[in-house]
Amino acid sequence: LKKTARVRTFRLPQPPGGSGGGSAGSVSSRRMAIPLHVQGCTAARIDPTDTFVAAASGWETDGAVRLYKLREGKLAATLRDIDTDSNEWDGHGGVSVGAIDFSPLDSSRVAVGTRDGTLLLWDMQAATSSAAKASPSRRKAVPPTLRLTRRHDDAVTGIAFSPVNKVLLSSCSADGSVSFHDVNMLRTIQSFRPGSELGQRSVRSTSMSSGMMSVSFASDGVTCAAGSINGHVYLYDLRKAGLVSRMEFESSVNVAPVEAPVLNVKFACHSRTNGHTI
C-alpha cells in the first residue's frame, strides 16, 4: 500500500429504511449520553499484520463487525453476536462506539465491547476460513468464539489488549468502571472505579460525569490509562492494584468539563524508563 497511491473505501450496509449516512446526536446509555453516531461505522481498526480492516456497525444498523481484506477491498467475514439457531441478531447488545481492538500478540484475535456490558472475542482465522467455504449469497454471520457476559453494568466504551500478556484484556464502561480480564479463563481479575477510589462523588450515581470513555496499556503491560467523560485521565498500576495519579484534560477553549470527554487515550512513549507520555 505504501508503494501505490490507492484509497480503499468500505461501505457498510445501510440501516433499515435509512440513508446510511448515520444520525448524529446523543447515544443514551443508562448513565450518560455519548455524542457519537449509532448508525453507519462506529469504529474501525486495522489488524497488526495489515491484512484486515475491522469495521463496526452501529447498533441501530445491525450491531455487526465486518472484516474486510485490506488489499482486495473485499468482505472476508461478518462477526455478530447472534442466535446460532436462527442466525439472526435479536437486537440486544450491539457493538459499542469505539470498543474494538486486535491483540498485538495474537494477530488472529479480535475483541469488541457491547452496549449491554458484554465482551466478545473472535478467532479471525477460523471466522474467515468458515466464511470462505460458503458462496457470498449463502454466507452467515459468525458467532463469537468467547464471551464474557455482562462484565459491566452499562455500555462498554473502550477496550484494549495487553502488549505483553496475550490473555489480558482491559475494558472500561459508561458505568464508571475499568476492568481487567483473563480471556482464557473467562474471568475478571481486577476492577476499579476511579472516581470512588479518589474520594470523588460515587461513580454509581446517574450523573454523566461518572462514565469512562477510553482505556490503553503502556508498553510495560502493567501501567494502564483510562479517560473519562469529564476530561480526566487516570493512571492505574496492575502490580499495586490501585490508582497512581489523575490528570485533568485542559482544553484551549472555555468549555464545561462534560463537553470535553477523553474519547481516546494512548501512550505515545515506548521508553524503558519509568516515565510515560500520554
N, C-alpha and C positions, 0 to 999 in steps of 0.2 A: 504493500500500500504506500510505502514511502517513496517508491520509485515511479509511481504513476499518479497523476492528478485525477483521482476519482472520488466521487461522493456517493455513498450508499444511502438510499432512503428506504426505510422500512415502515410500511403503513399498517397500523393495527386496525382490526375490524371496527366499524362504526357502532355506537350504541344503538339499541333498538329504537327506531323512529327518530334518531338524531342525525345530525350532520357530521358527526365525528370530529368536530373541532374542539370539543371539550368545553365545559362550562366553568368559568372562573367563579371564585367565590369562597365560601367558608364551608369546610367539611366538618360537620358536627360529630364529635365523639361524645361520650358521656361526660367528659370533664373539660374539654376545651375545643376550640374551633381551629382547624388547620387551614390557613388561607392558600390552598393549592387546588389544582384540578382533581376531579374524581373520575372524569371521563378521559378517553384517549390514553396517552402514555404518561404514567405517573412516575416511572423510574426506569433507567436503563444502565446496564453495566456491560463492559467487555471482559471476557474471562482472561485469566493470566497468560494463556497461550495465544491470545489474539485470534482465536478460531471462531468464537461465538459471540453474539450480542444477545443479552437477555433483556427483553422489554416487557414491562408490566402494564397491564390494562387496569384502569380504574374499576372500582367495584360496581359502578353504575353501568359499566360496559359488560364484562363477563368475568372479572376477577382472575384472569389467567396471566401466566408468564410465558412468553413465546421466545424460543431460541431460534435465532437466525444465523446462518453461515455468513461470516463477515465478508469473505471474498466473493462468494457467489451471490450473496444477497437473497438467498432462498430460505424459506421456513424449514427448520430441521425438526422441531417438535413443539407441541403445546403442553405446558405444565399447568395443571389445575387441581385444586382440592375438590374432588368430585365424588359422587356416589358411584362406586365401582360397578354396581349392577346396571344402573341406567345410563352411565356415562354422561350425566348431566350435573351442572352446578346448581345447587339448591338455593343460592343467594346468600348464605351465611358466610362469614369470614370475608374473603376478598383480600387481595394484596394491598397493603398499606402504602401510602405515599413515601417513596424513597427507601423502603425497608427491603433491600435486596443486596446480596453480596456473594461473591465467589470465594472459595477457600484458596489462599495463596499457596498452601502446601499440598492440597489435593485438588487439582485442576478440574476434576470431574464432578465436584460437589458444589451445589448452589443452594443457598438458603434464602427464604423470604419470610417476612412477618405479615400477619393478617390483622384486620381491624378488630377481630374478637380476641386478640392477645395470644394467638397460637403461632408457633414457629414450624415451618415446613421445609424439609430438605429433599433434594432430588439428586440422583446419580445421573449426570448428563450423558455419560457413555451409554448407560442402559436405556435412557429415555430416547436418545437419538437413534439407537440401534433398533429399538422397538418400532419407532415411527417409520424408519426407512424400509421396514419389511412390508408395510402396507401401502397401497396406492394412495395418492393425495386425497381422493374423494372418500376413502374409507378410513382415513387416519382418525384415531380417537385421542382425546386428551389423556395425558399420562398422570396418574395419581402420585402423590409424594412417596418417597422411599421411607422417610422417617417423619415422625410428627411429635412435637412437644406441645401438648394441648393446654390451652388457657394458662400460659405461664405469666400473663399479665392480666390485670382487671380491665384494661382498655386497649385501644389500638396500639400495635407495635409501630413505632415511628422511626426506629433506627436499628441496624443490625450489623455486626462486624465479626469476622473470624480472627482468631489469634494468628499472628505471623510466626509463632514458634511452636504452637501446640495444635495439631490438626483436629483434635476433638473438642477444643474450647471455642465456644461461640458466645458473644455478648449481645445483649439486646436492651433497648430502652423503650419506654412507653408513655402514652399520654396520661397514664395514671401516676406519673412521677417517679417510677422505679427504674433502676438499672439492674440487670441480672446477668449471671454467667452460668453457662450450661455445658454439661458433658454430653455431646451429641451421640456418643456410642452407648453410654449407659442410660440416655434419655432422662437425665435428672438435672435439676437446677442446683448448683453447688454453692452459689452466693447470690445475695440480693440486697440492695440497699436503696434508701430513699434520701437523696442529698439534702433536701430541704429540712427534713426532720433531724438528720444527723448533725446539722449545723445550728439546731435550735430555732429554725425559722418556723413560720406557720405550718401546720400539718399539711403535708402533700396529699393527704387523703380528702382534703376539702374539695368542693366542686369548683374552685377557682381555676381560671385558665392559667394563672401564673404558676401552677404546680407542675405542669407537664414537662417531660423531657422530649427532645426533638432529634438528637443525633448522638452517635457513640463511635469511638475509634480506639484502636490499640496503638501504643507506641511500639517501636521496633524491638524493645526488650521483652515484649509479651506479657509484662506484669503491670505496666502503667496504662491506665485507661482514662480517656477524657469523654465527658458527656456534656452536650449542650442543651440548655433549657429554653422553654418558650419565652421566659422573661429576660433573656440576654446573658445568663450566667453560664460559665464553663466550669465543670467540676473535675478535679483530678482524683483518681482513685488508685490505690496500690493493692493489688491482689495478695501480696505477701503479708501486708499488715491488716488486710480485710477492713480497710477504713479509708475515709477521705483524707487526702493530703492537703488540698487547698481549693479555694474557689476564686475564680477570676470573673470580672464583670466586663461584658462586651460594651465597648464605647462606640457610639455612633457619631458620625460627623454632623448629623443634623439633630435638632432637638425633637426627639420623639419619645413617646411613652415606652417603658421597658417591654410591655406586652406586644408592641408593634415591631420589636427588633428581635425575633427569635433566632437562636443559633441553629439554622437548618442543616448545617454541615460542619463537622469538626474533624480536622486531620492533623497529624503530627508531621511537620514539614522537615524536621531534622532527624537523620538517622545516625546520631552521634553515639560514640561508645562511652561518652562521659555520662554523668548523671543528669545533665541538662537536657531539656526538650524544648522545641519550638512548636507552638500550636498556631 
